């Protein structure tokens, strides 16, 4: 999937959005947004008043135009947000082609359209073939290009069995042959779900958004009753409140700013996730990520690099560290595992021992096996081995050698420190211990400190023994850890946290993670994981980067912060418009009200028209902020509230005074009112 981030005012998005904004004037669509629906009704009534009123038709016409602009600008904000999602969906559709599949019937193959495949069918995919639908590899191993889905050019390996058997429809096999068992129903592939999700028009409102909509509707109803009651009050006081004036007053007082931007804020939150290659199955999952206060992370691949690396050489009595390093490197030259390569590198770095080429006829490499639990090399009469302490002990004694108790102590000490000991022997002589350690990823401790400042508690999950787990947890800076964790343990721990009132997020990729992913409030499955894991989670990370869970939480919090900030601004905005309009409207009849006309607006008509124009333009001005989101900072709830009140609350009070006064000067100068 494309990683490009089009401009907010990209022509390819803006032009269609203008048309969509007009199409959204359909009352059946508008009624879903009560605030803007009331504004639309007001625009209709004002438009009718142009033809029924005998006076001030020019003034009423201008009011009608700007009221319609208010509705269109709100629709435009939503259409732009949806347009960014549709652009993503269009790029995804290019990956979904009408492909042919070779379906297995017994030992025979038949060519069928991919759309005809059913769940449980077996299909053959060879080099150059597009995988026709989501499935699991049940036979063979192949290199697969997933660039159409993830945007990454590097191919990945998919093989039968294990946690890397899942394949996605629309990806291409670039080598070898595999047999895939289809796991998706027609029209419900992973790609179909992605397309449906990124198209904002199909987005459902989240619980918090529904609650805010209800609050905005209640405020709208209150101000509607207030404005309706002004007509009899005006008659009693000798003031004529015409329908256009009452409509203008109502529209300026109801929360049109947040009402017009609310949908765009929600859609853009999902869009920001998509641009980071994360697919959320619902907007609710994105919002839940913002409320997370417990984060569960696997140790391997998330907190640590994922491979143990050689860190120290501990020689046996009578052996120098150089001798141990030289033999350890010799035994590791044929070891292509990350651990083996790290031993070669450590020997080179500490003692400048260069890697040697062992091509002479009398050299025999001894590979690691689960039975022997050691590996090494035989050169003429010399036999060098490295491996687990008990395996090397048994091998040395079989050679007639002695196993020093000091080496046992060194191995035990390494284990207590959370490291993995490997013992090296040269024939009957034990040379010492190589210590391997899990390497904590750079910067991860600082990320956890940021999360802690946001009130999020981190929990590391590992299958390691408690000693090793404690050492890694201390180095990484997590708040708590679970050692020797089973799938049942993970599920139980999530339920305990939730029962205590916490919202939990976790990540996983295996079938054994599926129960916990389904139970978590935010479950992020890796795209490279099993079908069971991807179905269980409510988000899928297309890049399969476990640390992205931290970014997901940040995006969720940014969504909530943006909604909260603009709601604060909108309410403060309405208060300022109230003090701007009411005194100017009443000062002719009640001269004492002139003291409250602090902006010195030209006339009641110019005050009303200026407020309506400002009310429309502020929606346009805030569209970029709604789409990009408020700048994220790892702050606690109290700090966020204080920041909102200071920046958006105070700003919402001050900006209308400046904006309405500036517009009033223009309106008065041009004699528009």
JOZICOR-V323390 format. One record per residue. SS is DSSP state (H for helix, E for strand, - for the rest). NEAR is the number of other C-alpha atoms within 12 Angstrom. Layout:
BEGIN
ss=(SS | SS)
near=(NEAR | NEAR)
END
This chain:
BEGIN
ss=(- | - | - | - | - | - | - | - | - | - | H | H | H | H | H | H | H | H | H | H | H | H | H | - | - | - | H | H | H | H | - | - | - | H | H | H | H | H | H | H | H | H | H | H | H | H | H | H | H | H | H | H | - | - | - | - | H | H | H | H | H | H | H | H | H | H | H | H | H | H | H | H | H | H | H | H | H | H | H | H | H | H | H | H | H | H | H | H | H | H | H | H | H | - | - | - | - | - | - | E | E | E | E | E | E | - | - | E | E | E | E | E | E | H | H | H | - | - | - | - | - | E | E | E | E | E | - | - | - | E | - | - | - | - | E | E | E | E | E | E | E | E | E | E | E | - | H | H | H | H | - | - | - | - | - | E | E | E | E | - | - | - | - | - | - | E | E | - | - | - | - | E | E | E | E | E | E | E | E | E | E | E | - | - | - | - | - | - | - | H | H | H | H | H | H | H | H | H | - | H | H | H | - | - | - | - | H | H | H | H | H | H | H | H | H | H | H | H | H | H | H | H | H | H | H | H | H | H | H | H | H | H | H | H | H | H | H | - | - | - | - | - | H | H | H | H | H | H | H | H | H | H | H | - | - | H | H | H | H | H | H | H | H | H | H | H | H | H | H | H | H | H | H | H | H | - | - | E | E | E | - | - | H | H | H | H | H | H | H | H | - | - | - | E | E | E | E | E | - | E | - | - | - | E | E | E | E | E | E | E | E | E | E | E | E | - | - | - | - | - | H | H | H | H | H | H | H | H | H | H | H | H | - | - | - | - | - | H | H | H | H | H | H | H | H | H | H | H | H | H | H | - | - | - | - | - | - | - | - | - | - | - | E | E | E | E | - | - | - | - | - | - | - | E | E | E | E | E | E | - | - | E | E | E | E | E | E | - | H | H | H | H | H | H | H | H | H | H | - | - | - | - | - | - | H | H | H | H | H | H | H | H | H | H | H | H | - | - | - | E | E | E | E | E | E | E | - | - | E | E | E | E | E | E | E | E | E | E | E | E | - | - | - | H | H | H | H | H | H | H | H | H | H | - | - | - | E | E | E | E | E | - | - | - | - | H | H | H | H | H | H | H | H | H | H | H | - | - | - | E | E | E | - | - | - | - | H | H | H | H | H | H | H | H | H | H | H | H | H | - | - | - | - | E | E | E | E | E | - | - | H | H | H | H | H | H | H | H | H | - | - | E | E | E | E | E | - | - | - | - | H | H | H | H | H | H | - | - | E | E | E | - | - | - | - | - | - | H | H | H | H | H | H | H | H | H | H | H | H | H | H | H | H | H | H | H | H | H | H | H | H | H | H | H | H | H | H | H | H | H | H | H | H | H | H | H | - | - | - | - | H | H | H | H | H | H | - | - | - | - | - | - | - | H | H | H | H | H | H | H | H | H | H | H | H | H | H | H | H | H | H | H | H | H | H | H | H | H | - | - | - | - | - | - | - | - | H | H | H | H | H | H | H | H | H | H | H | H | H | H | H | H | H | H | H | H | H | H | H | H | H | H | H | H | H | H | H | H | H | - | - | - | -)
near=(36 | 28 | 25 | 17 | 23 | 25 | 18 | 27 | 23 | 17 | 16 | 17 | 28 | 25 | 18 | 24 | 32 | 27 | 19 | 27 | 31 | 25 | 20 | 29 | 32 | 20 | 20 | 12 | 19 | 28 | 19 | 25 | 39 | 33 | 42 | 46 | 34 | 38 | 50 | 39 | 30 | 35 | 37 | 29 | 29 | 34 | 28 | 19 | 28 | 25 | 17 | 17 | 19 | 12 | 14 | 20 | 21 | 23 | 32 | 39 | 29 | 31 | 47 | 37 | 29 | 36 | 45 | 37 | 33 | 43 | 46 | 37 | 42 | 48 | 46 | 39 | 49 | 47 | 41 | 47 | 49 | 40 | 40 | 42 | 43 | 32 | 36 | 41 | 32 | 23 | 27 | 35 | 27 | 21 | 34 | 34 | 25 | 19 | 24 | 25 | 33 | 31 | 31 | 22 | 15 | 10 | 11 | 12 | 17 | 20 | 20 | 22 | 20 | 33 | 25 | 24 | 35 | 26 | 24 | 23 | 33 | 35 | 44 | 40 | 45 | 26 | 20 | 20 | 30 | 36 | 51 | 47 | 50 | 43 | 44 | 42 | 40 | 29 | 25 | 24 | 31 | 34 | 30 | 41 | 31 | 35 | 29 | 33 | 44 | 38 | 26 | 20 | 17 | 15 | 23 | 29 | 29 | 41 | 30 | 24 | 20 | 22 | 29 | 33 | 39 | 47 | 49 | 47 | 50 | 38 | 41 | 37 | 36 | 26 | 22 | 22 | 29 | 37 | 36 | 43 | 36 | 39 | 34 | 34 | 23 | 24 | 23 | 24 | 32 | 40 | 42 | 31 | 32 | 43 | 35 | 30 | 37 | 44 | 37 | 35 | 30 | 22 | 32 | 26 | 29 | 26 | 18 | 25 | 33 | 22 | 14 | 27 | 31 | 21 | 23 | 31 | 28 | 18 | 26 | 32 | 22 | 19 | 28 | 28 | 20 | 20 | 29 | 21 | 17 | 28 | 23 | 17 | 15 | 20 | 13 | 12 | 14 | 15 | 19 | 20 | 26 | 28 | 29 | 43 | 41 | 36 | 40 | 54 | 45 | 43 | 50 | 50 | 42 | 43 | 48 | 50 | 49 | 48 | 49 | 51 | 50 | 49 | 45 | 47 | 51 | 50 | 46 | 48 | 52 | 51 | 47 | 37 | 43 | 44 | 34 | 31 | 38 | 45 | 47 | 44 | 37 | 36 | 40 | 31 | 44 | 51 | 41 | 37 | 41 | 41 | 34 | 39 | 36 | 41 | 46 | 46 | 46 | 41 | 43 | 30 | 28 | 37 | 43 | 32 | 26 | 21 | 24 | 30 | 29 | 37 | 29 | 32 | 37 | 35 | 34 | 31 | 22 | 17 | 25 | 19 | 25 | 26 | 28 | 40 | 44 | 37 | 42 | 50 | 43 | 42 | 44 | 43 | 40 | 31 | 28 | 16 | 19 | 23 | 34 | 35 | 26 | 32 | 44 | 37 | 28 | 32 | 33 | 23 | 20 | 21 | 21 | 15 | 23 | 19 | 26 | 17 | 13 | 20 | 14 | 12 | 11 | 14 | 22 | 24 | 27 | 25 | 26 | 24 | 14 | 11 | 11 | 21 | 23 | 32 | 38 | 36 | 34 | 29 | 23 | 15 | 12 | 21 | 30 | 40 | 48 | 48 | 42 | 34 | 37 | 23 | 27 | 40 | 36 | 24 | 32 | 29 | 19 | 15 | 19 | 14 | 19 | 24 | 32 | 28 | 16 | 22 | 36 | 29 | 22 | 30 | 36 | 24 | 21 | 30 | 29 | 22 | 26 | 29 | 33 | 34 | 40 | 48 | 51 | 51 | 49 | 35 | 30 | 24 | 35 | 45 | 43 | 45 | 47 | 49 | 41 | 34 | 34 | 36 | 32 | 28 | 26 | 17 | 19 | 29 | 24 | 20 | 28 | 37 | 22 | 26 | 33 | 25 | 21 | 30 | 27 | 35 | 30 | 39 | 40 | 42 | 43 | 36 | 22 | 27 | 22 | 25 | 25 | 31 | 37 | 31 | 30 | 42 | 37 | 23 | 28 | 33 | 31 | 36 | 27 | 28 | 35 | 34 | 26 | 22 | 27 | 20 | 24 | 17 | 21 | 38 | 27 | 19 | 32 | 35 | 25 | 18 | 26 | 22 | 14 | 13 | 15 | 24 | 32 | 42 | 50 | 51 | 53 | 52 | 43 | 32 | 29 | 28 | 39 | 33 | 32 | 40 | 38 | 32 | 32 | 41 | 37 | 45 | 47 | 54 | 48 | 44 | 41 | 38 | 41 | 37 | 38 | 32 | 36 | 48 | 35 | 33 | 40 | 38 | 48 | 50 | 39 | 39 | 33 | 33 | 33 | 37 | 35 | 34 | 45 | 41 | 31 | 43 | 47 | 39 | 42 | 39 | 39 | 39 | 46 | 40 | 38 | 43 | 42 | 35 | 40 | 42 | 36 | 31 | 37 | 41 | 35 | 34 | 39 | 41 | 27 | 35 | 44 | 34 | 34 | 47 | 46 | 39 | 31 | 37 | 37 | 30 | 26 | 21 | 18 | 19 | 14 | 13 | 21 | 25 | 19 | 21 | 30 | 22 | 32 | 28 | 39 | 34 | 30 | 33 | 37 | 39 | 48 | 48 | 48 | 44 | 49 | 52 | 37 | 42 | 50 | 44 | 30 | 37 | 38 | 32 | 21 | 36 | 36 | 27 | 30 | 44 | 42 | 34 | 36 | 32 | 23 | 25 | 22 | 29 | 25 | 22 | 22 | 14 | 18 | 28 | 21 | 18 | 26 | 31 | 24 | 19 | 23 | 30 | 28 | 24 | 27 | 33 | 28 | 26 | 29 | 41 | 34 | 25 | 32 | 41 | 34 | 24 | 31 | 36 | 24 | 21 | 29 | 24 | 14 | 11 | 17 | 26 | 28)
END
